[in-house]
Amino acid sequence: MRHVIFGGDGFVGRHLAPKLVADGETVVVADIVKSDLPHYRSMRFITCDVTDPAPVAAVGLKADDMVYNLSAKMLSPIQVRAKRHDFFFPVNFHGTENIIQAMDKAGASKLVHYTTDMIYGHTVVLPMTEDHPVA
């Protein structure tokens, strides 16, 4: 099985990708940016902007791929509420939609979708678990 990580150059991907390679897995990172991290020598990197369906399709997903969607905009820099939709939706919503559509076309059904804890609002209890109040 091949592991395809969209947004794999971010914090989670920088830990996940080398761990998968160390476990003997085949890894492809598809991201808009490629850092100079040494683990890229042992995996394939594809430049991919998830906001555009064409580069997502060009990754060439296969039916048996394990797909990870780590691509997301975070609330940094802070966005005023009036600008948040335009800031987040191209990547967090439409990018996810583009990945799922490419998966559907390829017959791929295995997806791990990472998201933000922002749906919970201000932290009420630590550690924050999935049953934390949503605000």
C-alpha distance (Angstrom), angle and dihedral (degrees) to the residues before:
residue distance angle dihedral
M1 . . .
R2 3.78 . .
H3 3.82 120.1 .
V4 3.81 113.8 -143.2
I5 3.79 114.6 -167.5
F6 3.80 117.5 -165.6
G7 3.79 109.5 -160.8
G8 3.78 90.0 14.7
D9 3.79 96.9 151.8
G10 3.82 92.1 70.9
F11 3.79 127.8 90.4
V12 3.82 99.0 -77.1
G13 3.81 93.5 40.3
R14 3.80 92.0 51.9
H15 3.79 87.4 62.6
L16 3.81 100.5 33.6
A17 3.82 99.0 49.1
P18 3.83 97.9 54.3
K19 3.82 90.8 42.0
L20 3.81 90.8 55.2
V21 3.82 91.1 47.5
A22 3.82 90.3 48.8
D23 3.81 87.0 53.5
G24 3.83 89.0 56.3
E25 3.80 96.3 -103.9
T26 3.81 127.1 143.2
V27 3.81 109.1 -116.8
V28 3.79 133.1 -166.6
V29 3.80 119.1 -173.7
A30 3.81 116.1 -158.4
D31 3.78 112.8 -171.5
I32 3.77 142.4 139.1
V33 3.80 90.3 -119.5
K34 3.81 134.3 39.4
S35 3.76 119.6 -158.4
D36 3.80 124.4 -158.6
L37 3.80 94.3 -104.7
P38 3.81 112.8 148.4
H39 3.81 94.9 -128.4
Y40 3.83 90.0 74.0
R41 3.81 88.1 76.6
S42 3.81 88.8 71.8
M43 3.79 100.4 44.9
R44 3.78 140.9 45.3
F45 3.80 120.0 -99.8
I46 3.82 122.9 -158.4
T47 3.79 121.4 -172.4
C48 3.80 105.3 -126.3
D49 3.79 134.9 166.7
V50 3.82 104.6 -161.1
T51 3.81 91.8 -157.2
D52 3.82 88.0 73.7
P53 3.83 117.4 63.3
A54 3.83 93.5 -150.8
P55 3.84 97.7 65.7
V56 3.82 90.0 42.7
A57 3.80 89.8 53.4
A58 3.82 89.7 45.7
V59 3.82 90.2 62.3
G60 3.80 84.6 77.6
L61 3.77 102.4 -135.7
K62 3.79 116.7 -157.1
A63 3.80 129.5 -150.5
D64 3.81 94.3 -108.0
D65 3.84 96.5 46.4
M66 3.79 120.5 122.8
V67 3.81 103.4 -137.4
Y68 3.80 124.7 -157.5
N69 3.78 119.8 -168.1
L70 3.79 107.8 -156.9
S71 3.79 95.2 148.2
A72 3.78 110.9 118.4
K73 3.75 143.0 133.0
M74 3.77 113.3 -119.1
L75 3.78 127.8 -152.8
S76 3.78 91.2 -96.5
P77 2.91 117.8 137.3
I78 3.79 92.5 32.4
Q79 3.80 110.9 -107.3
V80 3.78 122.9 -151.4
R81 3.79 110.3 -116.5
A82 3.83 92.9 -110.5
K83 3.83 91.1 59.7
R84 3.80 99.4 41.3
H85 3.81 97.2 91.8
D86 3.81 93.1 54.8
F87 3.81 90.5 43.3
F88 3.81 98.6 49.4
F89 3.81 107.5 28.6
P90 3.83 100.6 68.6
V91 3.82 92.8 60.3
N92 3.79 106.9 18.0
F93 3.81 97.3 44.3
H94 3.82 110.2 16.9
G95 3.81 92.9 35.1
T96 3.79 90.0 53.8
E97 3.79 89.7 46.5
N98 3.83 90.4 52.2
I99 3.80 91.5 50.8
I100 3.82 92.9 48.5
Q101 3.81 91.7 47.8
A102 3.82 90.9 50.8
M103 3.80 89.1 48.5
D104 3.79 91.0 49.9
K105 3.79 91.9 50.5
A106 3.83 90.5 49.8
G107 3.79 93.9 44.7
A108 3.82 90.8 -117.6
S109 3.79 113.6 152.7
K110 3.81 105.5 170.4
L111 3.83 112.1 95.9
V112 3.77 133.4 161.3
H113 3.79 108.6 -169.2
Y114 3.79 116.3 -165.0
T115 3.76 116.9 -160.7
T116 3.76 141.1 173.6
D117 3.78 129.2 -87.1
M118 3.82 88.4 -130.4
I119 3.81 92.0 104.3
Y120 3.80 87.8 72.1
G121 3.82 95.2 60.3
H122 3.78 118.4 -151.8
T123 3.79 114.5 4.5
V124 3.80 111.7 -99.9
V125 3.81 99.9 171.3
L126 3.81 132.3 23.0
P127 2.91 126.3 -110.3
M128 3.79 92.1 38.1
T129 3.82 108.2 -135.9
E130 3.79 131.7 -176.6
D131 3.80 91.6 -93.3
H132 3.80 91.3 59.0
P133 3.84 112.1 126.2
V134 3.82 111.6 -88.2
A135 3.80 116.2 -132.6
